[in-house]
Each structure stands twice: as C-alpha cells, then as structure tokens.
Amino acid sequence: MPKSKRNRPVTLSKTKKKGREHKELVVSSIRQALENYSSAYVFTFENMRNQKLKEFREQLKSNSRFFLGSNKVMQLAVGRSAAYESKPGLHKLAKFLRGDSGLFCTSLSKEEVERLFRQYEEHDFSRAGSTATEKVELKEGPLDQFSHEMEPFLRKLGFPVRLNRGIIELVSDHVVCEEGQHLSPEAARALRLLGIKMATFRLHLVCRWAVDEFEVYREGLDLSDIESS
C-alpha cells in the first residue's frame, strides 16, 4: 500500500514565516542606507516585474539601494514621527509608504534620479485581470503563424478554429479582448501567443528627502487623502 502524502515530514524552514528577527534586519538595513546615502525617495510602481526591477537594481547598485516589502516595516525604519527619525525630516517619508510603494536610497543627484525614473519603462505581456489597452480582433481566415498541433489549444482559448489541409483557420472573426476590459486568463494567454505586449512596468517618484530638503512629486500619486490628514 503506498505511503500517504499526509505522513511525509515537512521541513519547518520551508514554511516558517518572516518573523521579528527578519523585520529588525530590514529596519537596520534601511537605516544604514539612510546613513550611507545623501537622499531617499518613495516611489510607486505599476505592472511590477521582479526580473525587470532586479535588472534596474543591478544597474544602480554602485550608488543606490532599493527596498520593497512591508510598508509598516519601512515606515518604522524612517520613523513614523519626528521623535523616532534618525535624521531631521525623514519621518515625512512614512505617510507616503502605502499601497504599491518602495524606498530608494541614493547618492545620485536629484536631476539624475528624475531622469532615470522618467525614462525607465519595460514592456511585457499582460497578466490575467489586467486591463486591455487596445482592442485585438482577428479576421476570418488562415492563422499561418501557428502549426497544426496548436489547433486544440487555440480552441481551448476560445478561438473558433478548424483544420483545413493541415492549416489552422478561423471560421469567423474573433475578438481576443476589448479596450478597457479586464483580461481573462484565456485572453492573456492568447495575447502572449500573438506576441502582443500590453503591460508597461513603470516606476513613479512620489517624494524626495535630503538634508534640510523635502519635496513631493505629484505625478503618479493621488494626494487628496494624504494632504487632508
């Protein structure tokens, strides 16, 4: 009789959640970076792609550090009030660390940081649930870009197809997605097959801190609820 999977031992190191020790390490790392670098920025992101951010980090690793993770932990590191900040004005960053945000510590000039963030963007395939940026419609006729082995998979994705002498054909026009609508898992897979990239990974600067300086960038941020608090 085969052994039950329920009786298999589980290594605790694989399931253990990040606890107090890890949080203290993150706080320590951020505070050390705030000591080492001359300025700090809060940024937001859209269509996050971990590999793309890793490449951007690598590009700037000689003079900067990125921090992503728990907003509460990052708030603790910069100080949630003036009484807990390590340098004057740092606590002002805390209230902007909310939602999809991160912390960027750097020795680069303000102009260089603004240029890098403004120019940086990477296009990628959209994921299920994201919003289509355009309508994609395929016209009735042969789909020469696909081999005949793809016919069952395309049918599974909702394509009205048939095989005609080894060539896949659309028997009628087919709308893959409509602009402004959320992509279904099938539509997202179809766009990838068609090589259509609709997602753009971008970073937006929210605010900047330096010694005796603090400013807010309004691009990419709704400040209405923050300014009223």
Sequence and secondary structure as in RCSB ss.txt:
>XXXX:A:sequence
MPKSKRNRPVTLSKTKKKGREHKELVVSSIRQALENYSSAYVFTFENMRNQKLKEFREQLKSNSRFFLGSNKVMQ
LAVGRSAAYESKPGLHKLAKFLRGDSGLFCTSLSKEEVERLFRQYEEHDFSRAGSTATEKVELKEGPLDQFSHEM
EPFLRKLGFPVRLNRGIIELVSDHVVCEEGQHLSPEAARALRLLGIKMATFRLHLVCRWAVDEFEVYREGLDLSD
IESS
>XXXX:A:secstr
    GGGS   HHHH    HHHHHHHHHHHHHHHHHSSEEEEEEEES  HHHHHHHHHHHTTTEEEE S HHHHH
HHH SSGGG SSTTGGGGGGG  SSEEEEEE S HHHHHHHHHH EEEE   TTSB SS EEE SEE TTS GGG
HHHHHHTT  EEEETTEEEESS EEEE TTSB  HHHHHHHHHHT   EEEEEEEEEEEETTEEEE  TT   HH
HHT 
